[in-house]
Amino acid sequence: MTILECRALTKEYFSGENVIKAVDDANLSFEQGEFTAVTGPSGSGKSTLLHVLSSLENPTAGEVIYNGESLKKYNDNQLSILRRRRFGFVFQAYNLVQELTGMENILLPVMLDKKTPDEAYLNHLIEVLGVGDRISHLPSAMSGGQQQRIAIARALANKPSILFADEPTGNLDGKSGREVLALLKYVSAEFGVTLILVTHDLGVAEQADRILTLADGKVVRDTKEAAQ
Amino acid sequence: MKRLTVNAFALESLKKRKKRYASLIAGVILAMVFSSGTLFLLSSLFSGVEDLTAQAFGNENAVFYGLTEEALADGRARFHIETTAQGEILGYLMTGDEDRGVSVAKLTPEACELTYTVVTEGAYPQNAGEIAIEEDALIRMGLDSRPGDTVTLTLQVQNGAGYLPVTVQKSYLLTGILKDRRVNVEYMRAAKSLFPAAFVSEKETAEPGAKPLSVTYVVFSRGAGPADSSYQFYYNFCKAHEESNDTCESVFIARDSYSLSGIGKLRQSGVLAAVLAGVFTVVSCVGIVNAFSSDLQDRKKQIGMLRALGATKLQIVRIFGREALLIALCAAPFSLLLSYFGTRLAVRLIGNGLRFLPDYGVLFGGVGVSLLCVMAASFIPLAKTARISPMQAVRDVDKTRALRRRKLKSENRFSVPRLIAKREAAFSPFSQIFVCVILAVSVALSALGVSYIAEAYAQALPGGADYRIYRMGWEADPFVNLDVSSRGFGLTDNDVQTLLLSPYTEKLRKEQEAQAVWITDAPSDYLAMLDAGRVFADLKGAAPEISEENWRGLLADIDKTKKDFLSAFSYENAIPAGFSAKDEDSIRQLEPYVTEGKINIDKLNAGEEVLLAAPDAVSLEAQLETLPDGTRYLGFSADTGVFSVTDREKVERFPLGRAERSCHAGDTVHLALIFNDLHDAEGTPADKRYTDCRVYEREVKIGAVLSIPPGGIWTRGDVYGITQLNFIGTHAGKRAFGVENRYVHVDLELNTPCTDEIDAQMMRLISPMISGTSFDCASLYRDAEEDRQMLAAVFTGLMSVVLLFFTVAGSMICTSLTSDIRANRRGLGTLRAVGASVRELTKTYLYRLLLPFGVGVPAGAALAAAVWLAIYQFAGERIPPLLWPTALLTLALFGACCLNLYVQLKKLTKTSIVENIREL
C-alpha cells in the first residue's frame, strides 16, 4: 500500500543569479513498512528530497501526497500536526532540545499533541533502544550514540507512519553507527514504520529494501523500478 | 594588497552589520539622550524657573528705603551684604484715589540689572518725560493705556521720608509696560506703598523743592542654613540699625514663599542634579551593557575564530572597542540634536512665560560624559568575552556547562512551551532577577511618582478658584488675642453681586469672620492650655523662667492683664475663639472631619447650632532654645502642631501639661461676637481697640465637633483654613446673632480658562472693591500657571526617570528574547520539525515574557505599597494612589515586548525549518 508519493517534485535554490535544482522532477512512491535508502554524491539533493518529502521544506513545483492526500492543501498548522502525529525525524546532528532531559525529549511529540503517553509502548521503545539509564539526563551529558538513540525514540514516540532519517550515522563512529542502523531497521520492522534514510554510505544503503540514487537532483537509479 | 587595520576591520564590520547595528545605535542614542538630554532639560527648566522667579522678584533679596551710606558700609562689613544697587524714589503717582497709586523711581543701570526689570511691551524710558509702568500698577490706577499713549497723573512729590504738601499734575509718555513685581512681594502696607512700580529715565529731574528718597536693592549672602540665612542676616542688620534710624522702611523679598523656589533651592544644593545624573547614568549604562552583551553574545563564534587564528585579547578588545567607539561617535551628534530640540520643544510645551535658557556646557558636557559612559559600558561585556578561550567561544559551551550543573527532575507530563520557558529562565537566573528588579523599580517609581504629582497638582490648585480676595495682616493684641474689626470691613453684598454678574464668573464662595469669645466661668484645663499656648507663643523671646510648676501661676499673671482688657466687655473669664460664617456648600465639605455629632444645615441656618473645630487633645510644651551667641529663646509647642519645633541649635523641652478635649457635641456654649466699627485701623493703640465695641451674644449648641489634624484643616474646595479653636456657622446662622457684617474672604472661579485679557478685566473689576482697605486680591491664574510650570518640570524629570527605567527593562527583555531566538534557531527548528506549530513557539516565548512581568510588576506594586505605608507611618502623609498611568505604561511595555516577539518569530518562521536546523 502506497503511503507517500511525490509527483513532478522540484526544489530550486537561488545562488546569486543562478538557479540550482536540488530536486528535479522526482516522481516516487513509498510503500507502507518499506525501508528506502536515498544515496548519491554530496550535493546530489538527497537531503533536500527528504526535507521536501517530510514537509520540512515546501517544493518549488510538484506535490507530495500522503495517504492519498496532497500536502499542498495543508497550512502551516496542519503540517505541524501531521509532522508530530505521522512523521518521525532523525537528524545527523541528533537535534535534541538541550533544555529537556532524554525522557522529556522522547515525550516531546506526544506532549505537543496533548496526548496521554502510552507508557507500555514507550517503555518497550526505551528498552529496545537501550537508553533506560540515560533518560533522566540532559543531552549534554550523553554521548553521540546515546543522543541518537534518544532522537530515534523521540521520532517513534507518537507511533508515526514514516520515519525520515538524514544521515543518522554520519556523526557516529563505526560501531555506534552500525548499532544505530541496526536499531533503525529493527524498530521500523517491529513497529511497521516506513523508513526513508539518506546516506552516502553504500554499505548502509545496501541494507535497505530499496535504494534510490540521486545525481544533480534527479533520480538516476531506483532499485525497485529496476527489479520490476 | 590593502592593509587590514583595526579601524578598517571595525568599519567593515559596521558596514556588514549595519541593519543589526541600526537598533544598537538607536539604543545608544536613546541612552545618551536620556542621560545627557534629561540633564540638559532639567538644567534648562531650572534656568527658566530661576528666570521666572527673577522676573517676579528681581535678583535682590531686600529693599531698603533711605538707607544711609554708613549703614550700607556696615552691612557690607558685618552683615553679609554682597551686592547693592541704588535708585531714587521721586514720589507717589496716582489717578485720584490715594490708595490706588504707586511709587515712581529712577534707577541706575546697575539697579535695572539687579532688579531684573522685564519690559513686556514697548521699551524702558530713555528720556525725560517718559515712563514705564508695571501692568498691575496700570490696572490699580485704572489706566487702560498702551505704550505710545500719554498718561496724566497726580504726583505726590517725595520730600525725604514724606511728601510735599502740594501735588503736581504730570504728563508722561508711556514707553513701556513692565512685568509685575510689586504684587508678588508680600509685606506690610507701609512698605508696599513705597515699592516702586513706575520708572522714569535717569534723565528725569526732580520737582522743585523735592528731596528724593533713596531706594537700595540689596543681595544678602545666601548663607548655609536657617540660623545662617539671608533672612537672618537681614534681620540682624535691621535689628542693629533700628534705633539709629538709618533706614526708614525695608522689605525682605521672601522668595522662599514663591512656589517655584523649591526647585531653585534643589538646584542650588545640587542634590537633585547629582541624584538624577547618577540614576540616569547608571541605568543608561545598564541598558548599554545589556545591548553590547547581547551583540557580543551573537558574535561569540566570530571572536572565537579570531582568537583561534591568533588574535590576542588586547586585539579583540581593540577591534570591538573601536566598533563601540564608532557607534558612540555616530550616536553623539544625533543625541546632541535630539537633546537640544527635544528640550526646546519641552520647554515650549510646558508653558508660556518659561524661557528656553540653554546651558550649552551641560549639553556638551552631558553628551561627552555619556560618550565616556557608552565606552565604559561597552568595555564590561567586551572584557568578559575576550577572556573566554577560543574553543569555548566557537562551541559556545557556556550553556552546556550551565545545564550540566543543574540537577533536573525529568517530567512525564508537561506543557512543552511552559517547560522550555521554565528551563530557559532557570538557565539565566541572574539576568531574570535583574530584569525583575528593574521592572519592579520602574513600576514602584511610576506608581508613587505619578500619585505624588497628581496630589501635588490637586494641592497646588486649591478649589479651582481663580481669584482669592482676602484680608492681609493680623491685628490681634498679644495678650488677649482678640482681632476686633469693623462690621463694615470687607466686601459688601453689592460687591458680591457685581462679581457674580461678570460674564466670566462661574462660582463664588464667600466667608464672613468675627472675633468671638467663649464666655465661661471656669475654663477647663483643655481651654486654658489652648489659650496659654497662644499667649505664651506671643511672649516668645521674653524668656520668663517657666516650668511645670509655675506655668499656671504665670498664666494667672498674664490673665490679670487679659482680664483688664476683658473688663471692657464685663466678662470675668472668656476664651478667645474664631467665628466663621461659610456657604452651605463649604460647610458640607467639612463632613470628613466630623468626629462627634453631625452637620445639620437647617439648625445651623436657624442659629440654633454651630460647629466647633478643635484639636482632640492639647499638650503644652515650653522650648528653651539657646542660640550660638548665648541668647535664650523661648518657644511653645502643642501637639496640635500649631506651634512647630524650630531648628535652632540647642532646644530644651519642658512638658507643661496635656488635656483631652473637654467640649463635646450637644454642649451649649455662650458665645459673643465682637466688632469695633470705630477703631479697627492698623496701629490703633490697644486701649482704644476695646472701647466702643459692639458685642452680639447668643447661646448656641455645638452641633458637631471637627477634629483638627496637626497643621489645621486646609480643605481644598473650601475657602479657608481652620486652626485651633474655631466656631463655624452659616451666613444665615450668623445673622441670628443680630449682626450684619461684610465678607472678608471671597473665592471666585471663572467659567472659562483664564487669559491675560480676562485676568486684566477681572483685576479692573476687583481692584476698586479692595482699594483703601487691608484687602488684597491674589490672581490664582498666575499662581496656577507658575505652579503648573513647576509641576510640569518635576513631572518631566520624573517621567524621564520612569521612562528610562521602563525603556531599560523593555530593552533588556527584548534583547534577551531576541538574542535567544537568534541563538536558538536550531532548537526552534528542531521543535518545528517534531511538530511544534508557530503558536507553540509563540507560547514558549510568551511564557518567558510573562515571567518578568508576573514577578516584576507585583513586586513593584508591593514595593510601592511599602513605601506608601512608610511615608504614611513616618510622615503622616497619605498620598491617594493613582495607578492607571502605571498600568497603562506597563501594558504599553508588555505590548511593545509582544510586538518585538511577534516580529522576531515572524522572521524566524519565514525561513524554512531546514534553514533553521542547519544554522550551526
HADDOCK unambig.tbl for C-alpha pairs under 7 A between the chains (distance, minus, plus):
assign (segid A and resid 56 and name CA) (segid B and resid 833 and name CA) 6.55 0.50 0.50
assign (segid A and resid 56 and name CA) (segid B and resid 912 and name CA) 6.99 0.50 0.50
assign (segid A and resid 56 and name CA) (segid B and resid 913 and name CA) 5.62 0.50 0.50
assign (segid A and resid 56 and name CA) (segid B and resid 914 and name CA) 6.23 0.50 0.50
assign (segid A and resid 57 and name CA) (segid B and resid 912 and name CA) 5.91 0.50 0.50
assign (segid A and resid 57 and name CA) (segid B and resid 913 and name CA) 6.74 0.50 0.50
assign (segid A and resid 57 and name CA) (segid B and resid 914 and name CA) 6.74 0.50 0.50
assign (segid A and resid 77 and name CA) (segid B and resid 837 and name CA) 5.63 0.50 0.50
assign (segid A and resid 80 and name CA) (segid B and resid 832 and name CA) 6.98 0.50 0.50
assign (segid A and resid 80 and name CA) (segid B and resid 835 and name CA) 4.42 0.50 0.50
assign (segid A and resid 80 and name CA) (segid B and resid 836 and name CA) 5.92 0.50 0.50
assign (segid A and resid 80 and name CA) (segid B and resid 837 and name CA) 5.29 0.50 0.50
assign (segid A and resid 81 and name CA) (segid B and resid 835 and name CA) 5.85 0.50 0.50
assign (segid A and resid 83 and name CA) (segid B and resid 833 and name CA) 6.94 0.50 0.50
assign (segid A and resid 83 and name CA) (segid B and resid 834 and name CA) 6.10 0.50 0.50
assign (segid A and resid 83 and name CA) (segid B and resid 835 and name CA) 4.91 0.50 0.50
assign (segid A and resid 84 and name CA) (segid B and resid 834 and name CA) 5.37 0.50 0.50
assign (segid A and resid 84 and name CA) (segid B and resid 835 and name CA) 4.01 0.50 0.50
assign (segid A and resid 95 and name CA) (segid B and resid 830 and name CA) 6.11 0.50 0.50
assign (segid A and resid 97 and name CA) (segid B and resid 827 and name CA) 5.88 0.50 0.50
assign (segid A and resid 99 and name CA) (segid B and resid 420 and name CA) 6.61 0.50 0.50
assign (segid A and resid 99 and name CA) (segid B and resid 423 and name CA) 5.98 0.50 0.50
assign (segid A and resid 99 and name CA) (segid B and resid 424 and name CA) 6.98 0.50 0.50
assign (segid A and resid 101 and name CA) (segid B and resid 410 and name CA) 6.06 0.50 0.50
assign (segid A and resid 103 and name CA) (segid B and resid 410 and name CA) 6.67 0.50 0.50
assign (segid A and resid 104 and name CA) (segid B and resid 410 and name CA) 6.52 0.50 0.50
assign (segid A and resid 104 and name CA) (segid B and resid 411 and name CA) 6.42 0.50 0.50
assign (segid A and resid 104 and name CA) (segid B and resid 412 and name CA) 6.83 0.50 0.50
assign (segid A and resid 109 and name CA) (segid B and resid 834 and name CA) 6.03 0.50 0.50
assign (segid A and resid 109 and name CA) (segid B and resid 835 and name CA) 6.37 0.50 0.50
assign (segid A and resid 111 and name CA) (segid B and resid 414 and name CA) 6.54 0.50 0.50
assign (segid A and resid 111 and name CA) (segid B and resid 415 and name CA) 6.52 0.50 0.50
assign (segid A and resid 111 and name CA) (segid B and resid 416 and name CA) 6.48 0.50 0.50
assign (segid A and resid 112 and name CA) (segid B and resid 416 and name CA) 6.31 0.50 0.50
assign (segid A and resid 112 and name CA) (segid B and resid 836 and name CA) 6.38 0.50 0.50
assign (segid A and resid 136 and name CA) (segid B and resid 410 and name CA) 5.53 0.50 0.50
assign (segid A and resid 140 and name CA) (segid B and resid 400 and name CA) 5.98 0.50 0.50
assign (segid A and resid 140 and name CA) (segid B and resid 404 and name CA) 6.71 0.50 0.50
assign (segid A and resid 141 and name CA) (segid B and resid 404 and name CA) 6.78 0.50 0.50
